[in-house]
Amino acid sequence: MKHTWQATLLLMALFLATEAVGLVILLSYVDVDRTAETGITAFESLPFDMERPDIDESLSYLYIAAAIIIGTIILLVLIKFRRVGLWKFWFLIAIAFTLTFAIGAFVDEMIAVVIAIFLALWKIYRPNIYVHNLTEILIYGGLAAIFVPIINMFSAFMLLILISIYDIYAVWRSEHMIEMAKFQTQNRLFAGLFIPYGKKFPQDEKKPEQEEKIDEKEVGKYSIEKRRTAILGGGDLGFPLIFAGVVMKTLINGQVPVLDAFTQSFIIILFAGIGLFLLLYKSEKGKFYPAMPFISLGCFLGYALVYFL
């Protein structure tokens, strides 16, 4: 087992919380009245009337995949030249926007942007595990609010397949995903869930029982060098949420009541969680694994169950 039971169960709880909150955020953007009139899922505009990309839903997976490749190349260049400042600025802008979209689903847009900027600055310049994970729970709902309206089921399937293949290559072949994860954690700018646990004693490796002790003074700090960490990348959170969101949108298009569509979509999240848990349970300490193939398989099995329901 890769992590302790406590760390694994906490990671799973945060994963499910992120997906559930994300679906609630997405549901809050559904224009129920307009949907009822047209019979097609209609979404309200983003805060400040920001426009979603105007692209063919059947080809949207290609644009998203291209954006991921470009983003990865940019990040690898920043890593190579150690441009931490630029990465912080890029990260700050992305967090502020997605948090604004997430929080804006529930409050006035001006209040949302103020809270979003405050949390983004706190996350970047005064990081701790609580603010980090709280913002991560919200961020992916903001992303779903952008992308789900422009993706259909075909693109959703293709996106998971392509991302899973890419994840396998990036972790087990090129290993650049590992390099990016290390760069992000070392600079306290990790995109994804982050759970420090235990304590490392490099001067006395023969006392493993001490590794699980936690110094209360260290709780709440990013102390990568002193403590083990359980992490789950942002893509492992965002892509299953987008897939479940597209399923929810498709169910509403098929005249399924909104709340029923939400419930059935969450079944997919539960199966994705099972796939993730099996990976964490079977994986070994000190090794890196691509999570998306296991999460995607869970999504597909969950979709099959929902389809036959």
VENKA-V567085 format. One record per residue. RES is the residue in three letters. PHI is phi as a letter, one per 20 degrees, with the letter a starting at -180 (NA if undefined). PSI is psi in degrees with one decimal (NA if undefined). Layout:
RES:PHI:PSI ; RES:PHI:PSI
This chain:
MET:NA:132.1 ; LYS:f:-40.8 ; HIS:c:174.9 ; THR:f:162.6 ; TRP:f:-41.1 ; GLN:f:-46.3 ; ALA:f:-40.4 ; THR:f:-46.5 ; LEU:f:-36.0 ; LEU:f:-41.3 ; LEU:f:-42.2 ; MET:f:-41.2 ; ALA:f:-41.9 ; LEU:f:-35.9 ; PHE:f:-49.8 ; LEU:f:-36.7 ; ALA:f:-41.9 ; THR:f:-44.3 ; GLU:f:-41.9 ; ALA:f:-46.4 ; VAL:f:-39.2 ; GLY:f:-42.6 ; LEU:f:-37.5 ; VAL:f:-43.5 ; ILE:g:-46.5 ; LEU:f:-41.7 ; LEU:f:-33.4 ; SER:f:-20.7 ; TYR:e:-9.0 ; VAL:f:125.8 ; ASP:e:96.7 ; VAL:f:-44.1 ; ASP:f:-47.8 ; ARG:f:-34.6 ; THR:f:-41.9 ; ALA:f:-35.1 ; GLU:f:-42.8 ; THR:e:-23.1 ; GLY:m:4.1 ; ILE:c:135.9 ; THR:g:120.0 ; ALA:d:138.0 ; PHE:d:142.7 ; GLU:f:159.0 ; SER:f:157.7 ; LEU:f:162.0 ; PRO:g:144.7 ; PHE:m:23.0 ; ASP:l:34.3 ; MET:f:137.9 ; GLU:e:138.1 ; ARG:f:155.2 ; PRO:g:136.4 ; ASP:e:88.8 ; ILE:c:163.2 ; ASP:f:124.5 ; GLU:f:-31.0 ; SER:f:-14.0 ; LEU:d:0.9 ; SER:f:-29.2 ; TYR:f:-31.2 ; LEU:f:-42.4 ; TYR:f:-41.6 ; ILE:f:-43.6 ; ALA:f:-40.8 ; ALA:f:-40.4 ; ALA:f:-37.6 ; ILE:f:-43.3 ; ILE:f:-44.8 ; ILE:f:-44.4 ; GLY:f:-39.3 ; THR:f:-43.3 ; ILE:f:-43.9 ; ILE:f:-44.6 ; LEU:f:-40.0 ; LEU:f:-36.2 ; VAL:f:-43.3 ; LEU:f:-38.6 ; ILE:f:-44.8 ; LYS:g:-41.3 ; PHE:e:8.7 ; ARG:l:43.2 ; ARG:e:70.7 ; VAL:f:-37.3 ; GLY:f:-43.4 ; LEU:f:-39.6 ; TRP:f:-40.2 ; LYS:f:-44.6 ; PHE:f:-46.3 ; TRP:g:-46.0 ; PHE:f:-42.7 ; LEU:f:-47.4 ; ILE:f:-44.9 ; ALA:f:-42.4 ; ILE:f:-43.9 ; ALA:f:-42.9 ; PHE:f:-50.7 ; THR:f:-36.4 ; LEU:f:-36.6 ; THR:f:-43.3 ; PHE:f:-38.3 ; ALA:f:-51.4 ; ILE:f:-32.0 ; GLY:f:-12.0 ; ALA:f:-16.6 ; PHE:c:-23.0 ; VAL:c:172.2 ; ASP:g:145.2 ; GLU:f:-34.4 ; MET:f:-41.2 ; ILE:f:-40.6 ; ALA:f:-44.7 ; VAL:f:-34.9 ; VAL:f:-47.2 ; ILE:f:-40.9 ; ALA:f:-46.1 ; ILE:f:-41.5 ; PHE:g:-48.4 ; LEU:f:-38.3 ; ALA:f:-45.2 ; LEU:f:-41.3 ; TRP:f:-44.7 ; LYS:f:-39.5 ; ILE:e:-44.1 ; TYR:d:-16.6 ; ARG:c:59.7 ; PRO:f:142.9 ; ASN:b:163.6 ; ILE:f:-27.3 ; TYR:f:-50.7 ; VAL:f:-40.0 ; HIS:g:-53.4 ; ASN:f:-32.0 ; LEU:f:-46.7 ; THR:f:-35.0 ; GLU:f:-35.7 ; ILE:f:-32.1 ; LEU:e:-35.8 ; ILE:g:-43.6 ; TYR:f:-23.0 ; GLY:f:-36.3 ; GLY:f:-40.5 ; LEU:f:-41.8 ; ALA:f:-36.7 ; ALA:f:-26.6 ; ILE:f:-48.4 ; PHE:e:-32.8 ; VAL:g:-42.0 ; PRO:f:-17.2 ; ILE:d:14.2 ; ILE:c:135.1 ; ASN:d:-178.2 ; MET:f:-37.6 ; PHE:f:-47.8 ; SER:f:-35.4 ; ALA:f:-43.6 ; PHE:f:-47.2 ; MET:f:-37.6 ; LEU:f:-45.0 ; LEU:f:-40.5 ; ILE:f:-47.8 ; LEU:f:-42.9 ; ILE:f:-36.8 ; SER:f:-43.9 ; ILE:f:-44.9 ; TYR:f:-40.9 ; ASP:f:-42.6 ; ILE:f:-46.4 ; TYR:f:-45.0 ; ALA:f:-25.5 ; VAL:e:-44.6 ; TRP:e:-17.8 ; ARG:d:-71.7 ; SER:f:-28.4 ; GLU:m:13.6 ; HIS:f:-22.5 ; MET:f:-37.1 ; ILE:f:-42.6 ; GLU:f:-41.9 ; MET:f:-40.2 ; ALA:f:-41.9 ; LYS:f:-42.2 ; PHE:f:-43.9 ; GLN:f:-45.3 ; THR:f:-39.4 ; GLN:f:-30.4 ; ASN:d:11.5 ; ARG:l:40.8 ; LEU:c:42.3 ; PHE:f:131.5 ; ALA:e:101.3 ; GLY:q:179.2 ; LEU:f:145.5 ; PHE:b:116.5 ; ILE:c:100.7 ; PRO:f:144.9 ; TYR:b:158.3 ; GLY:m:-173.5 ; LYS:b:138.2 ; LYS:e:134.5 ; PHE:c:82.7 ; PRO:f:-23.6 ; GLN:f:-8.3 ; ASP:b:71.7 ; GLU:f:-9.3 ; LYS:e:5.6 ; LYS:c:69.0 ; PRO:f:-25.6 ; GLU:f:-23.4 ; GLN:f:-17.8 ; GLU:f:-23.7 ; GLU:e:-4.7 ; LYS:f:142.1 ; ILE:d:124.6 ; ASP:f:118.2 ; GLU:g:-27.9 ; LYS:f:-20.6 ; GLU:e:-13.0 ; VAL:f:132.5 ; GLY:n:-7.2 ; LYS:d:153.8 ; TYR:e:106.4 ; SER:c:72.0 ; ILE:g:-37.8 ; GLU:f:-24.9 ; LYS:d:-21.1 ; ARG:c:147.1 ; ARG:f:159.0 ; THR:c:143.0 ; ALA:d:121.0 ; ILE:c:154.5 ; LEU:b:118.7 ; GLY:f:157.6 ; GLY:g:-38.0 ; GLY:f:-33.9 ; ASP:f:-17.3 ; LEU:e:-42.8 ; GLY:f:-42.8 ; PHE:f:-43.1 ; PRO:f:-32.4 ; LEU:f:-43.8 ; ILE:f:-43.3 ; PHE:f:-48.1 ; ALA:f:-36.6 ; GLY:f:-39.8 ; VAL:f:-38.5 ; VAL:f:-44.0 ; MET:f:-43.9 ; LYS:f:-42.5 ; THR:f:-39.0 ; LEU:f:-41.0 ; ILE:f:-38.6 ; ASN:g:-32.4 ; GLY:e:18.0 ; GLN:m:19.0 ; VAL:f:132.3 ; PRO:g:146.7 ; VAL:g:-48.3 ; LEU:f:-35.9 ; ASP:f:-39.9 ; ALA:f:-40.1 ; PHE:f:-47.2 ; THR:f:-44.8 ; GLN:f:-35.0 ; SER:f:-34.1 ; PHE:f:-22.8 ; ILE:g:-38.9 ; ILE:f:-40.8 ; ILE:f:-40.9 ; LEU:f:-41.4 ; PHE:f:-37.1 ; ALA:f:-39.7 ; GLY:f:-37.5 ; ILE:f:-43.6 ; GLY:f:-43.9 ; LEU:f:-43.1 ; PHE:f:-42.5 ; LEU:f:-38.1 ; LEU:f:-47.6 ; LEU:f:-35.5 ; TYR:f:-38.9 ; LYS:e:-18.8 ; SER:f:162.4 ; GLU:d:151.6 ; LYS:f:142.8 ; GLY:n:0.0 ; LYS:d:151.1 ; PHE:d:141.2 ; TYR:c:144.0 ; PRO:f:120.8 ; ALA:e:-28.1 ; MET:f:-37.9 ; PRO:g:-37.9 ; PHE:f:-40.9 ; ILE:f:-41.3 ; SER:f:-42.2 ; LEU:g:-41.6 ; GLY:f:-41.4 ; CYS:f:-43.0 ; PHE:f:-40.7 ; LEU:f:-40.2 ; GLY:f:-39.5 ; TYR:f:-40.8 ; ALA:g:-41.8 ; LEU:f:-45.7 ; VAL:f:-40.4 ; TYR:f:-42.9 ; PHE:e:-13.1 ; LEU:f:NA
